[in-house]
Amino acid sequence: MPTAFALTFSLLLLVTSLCVSPADPVTGPAVEGYGPVYPVADDAFNLVNNHHYKVSKDLSTSDEDNSKLNRGLESVARFLNMQARSGTPMNQLEMAVVVHGKAAKDLLTDTAYQSRFGISNPNTGLLAGLDKAGVTIYLCGQTAAHRGVDSKELNTSVTMALSAMTAHVQLQTEGYTLIPF
């Protein structure tokens, strides 16, 4: 007959084996330090690695807390990091982000952000990482005018577009697939 210790130890092993803890998220390699991702099974549905992809993302929201990263920009880094980790060569993936609305503030230089909000832009490093990864960021010119954002106040990685609508139509004409969330 098993001892109480043996039964307790066996029960503890069983419970421990049932408690699967997820791996910690990691960043990179496409955008180091941003866009944390979790490992997923190698046989998960994924992009075909020998195909050229053109992908766009619409971004109009921003955190009310001006010290936080823009979650939408971080999602772009996450998408790139997931694809790079799963074997998609980065030269097979073109990414564009169309920014309008409240998210325009997240594209400001540190000086302009400091002037408006009293702190440096928390997105500056993320914008640099996205730029290094080849992401094109378009700001809606209508939003910029409405919000009083001069092109000189924008991070150097940002390109002004006539409007967000115009940018989306042009990108779609060029074969970009919109990530709808």
C-alpha positions in Angstrom: 0.0 0.0 0.0 1.5 3.4 -1.0 2.5 5.8 1.8 0.8 9.2 2.3 4.0 10.8 1.1 4.0 8.8 -2.2 0.4 9.6 -2.8 1.0 13.3 -2.2 4.1 13.4 -4.4 2.2 11.6 -7.2 -0.7 14.0 -6.9 1.7 16.9 -7.0 3.4 15.6 -10.1 0.1 15.1 -11.8 -1.2 18.6 -11.0 2.2 20.2 -12.0 2.1 18.4 -15.4 -1.4 19.7 -16.1 -0.5 23.3 -15.4 1.0 24.4 -18.7 2.3 27.9 -18.5 2.8 29.8 -21.7 6.2 30.7 -22.8 7.2 34.3 -22.3 6.7 36.6 -25.3 9.8 37.7 -27.2 10.5 40.6 -29.5 12.4 40.7 -32.8 13.9 39.8 -35.1 12.2 42.2 -37.4 11.6 45.0 -34.9 13.8 44.5 -31.8 12.4 45.6 -28.5 8.8 45.9 -29.7 5.9 43.7 -30.8 6.2 40.8 -28.4 5.0 37.5 -29.8 4.5 34.0 -28.4 5.7 30.8 -30.1 3.1 28.8 -31.9 3.2 25.2 -33.2 5.2 24.9 -36.5 2.2 23.4 -38.2 -0.1 26.4 -37.5 -1.9 28.0 -40.5 0.5 30.6 -41.7 1.8 32.6 -44.7 3.5 30.8 -47.6 7.1 31.8 -47.2 7.9 31.9 -50.9 5.2 34.5 -51.8 5.6 38.3 -51.9 3.1 40.0 -49.6 1.9 43.6 -49.6 0.0 44.4 -46.4 -1.6 47.6 -45.0 -3.0 48.5 -41.6 -5.4 51.4 -40.7 -4.7 53.2 -37.5 -6.9 55.8 -35.9 -6.8 55.2 -32.2 -4.4 56.2 -29.5 -4.2 55.7 -25.8 -5.5 58.6 -23.7 -2.3 58.2 -21.5 0.3 60.1 -23.6 3.1 58.1 -22.0 2.0 54.8 -23.5 3.0 53.2 -26.8 0.4 53.2 -29.6 -1.0 49.6 -29.5 -1.7 49.7 -33.2 1.9 50.6 -34.1 3.0 47.8 -31.8 0.7 45.4 -33.6 2.5 46.2 -36.8 5.8 45.3 -35.1 4.1 42.1 -33.7 3.0 41.1 -37.2 6.5 41.6 -38.7 8.1 39.7 -35.8 5.7 36.8 -36.1 6.3 36.5 -39.8 10.1 36.8 -39.4 10.1 34.1 -36.7 8.0 31.8 -38.8 10.4 32.0 -41.7 9.0 34.7 -44.0 11.9 36.6 -45.4 11.4 40.3 -44.7 12.2 41.2 -48.3 9.0 39.2 -49.2 6.8 41.4 -47.1 5.9 45.1 -47.8 4.0 46.8 -45.0 2.2 50.2 -45.0 0.4 51.9 -42.1 -2.2 54.6 -42.8 -2.7 56.9 -39.8 -5.5 59.3 -39.1 -7.6 60.6 -36.2 -6.2 60.6 -32.7 -3.3 58.4 -33.6 -1.7 61.4 -35.5 -0.1 62.5 -32.2 1.9 59.3 -32.0 3.9 60.3 -35.2 5.2 63.6 -33.7 8.9 64.3 -33.1 10.1 64.3 -29.5 10.3 68.1 -29.6 6.7 68.5 -30.9 5.4 65.8 -28.5 7.2 67.5 -25.6 5.7 70.8 -26.6 2.2 69.4 -26.6 2.2 66.9 -23.8 5.2 67.7 -21.7 7.1 64.4 -22.3 9.1 62.8 -25.2 7.1 60.7 -27.6 7.1 57.1 -26.3 6.7 55.9 -29.9 10.0 57.3 -31.2 11.9 54.1 -30.8 9.1 52.0 -32.2 8.8 54.3 -35.2 12.6 53.9 -35.8 12.3 50.1 -35.5 9.4 50.1 -38.0 11.3 52.4 -40.4 14.4 50.1 -40.1 12.1 47.1 -41.0 10.9 49.0 -44.1 7.4 49.9 -43.0 6.0 52.9 -44.8 3.8 55.2 -42.6 1.3 57.6 -44.1 -0.4 60.3 -42.2 -3.7 61.6 -43.4 -3.2 65.2 -44.5 -6.7 66.1 -43.6 -6.2 64.9 -40.0 -2.9 66.8 -39.8 -4.6 70.0 -41.0 -7.6 69.5 -38.7 -5.3 68.8 -35.7 -2.8 71.6 -36.4 0.1 69.2 -37.2 2.7 70.8 -39.4 4.8 68.4 -41.5 7.9 69.7 -39.8 6.6 68.3 -36.5 6.5 64.7 -37.9 8.9 61.9 -37.3 11.2 61.6 -40.3 9.8 58.1 -41.0 6.3 59.6 -41.8 5.0 60.5 -45.3 2.1 62.9 -45.6 -0.8 61.7 -47.7 -3.7 63.8 -49.2 -6.0 61.8 -47.0 -6.3 58.4 -45.3 -9.0 57.4 -47.8 -6.7 58.4 -50.7 -3.8 56.4 -49.2 -6.0 53.3 -48.8 -7.4 53.5 -52.3 -3.9 53.8 -53.8 -2.5 51.0 -51.7 -5.3 48.7 -52.6 -4.7 49.6 -56.3 -1.1 48.6 -55.8 -2.2 45.2 -54.4 -2.0 45.7 -50.7 -4.2 43.6 -48.4 -5.8 45.5 -45.5 -5.6 43.9 -42.1 -9.1 44.9 -41.0 -8.5 45.2 -37.2 
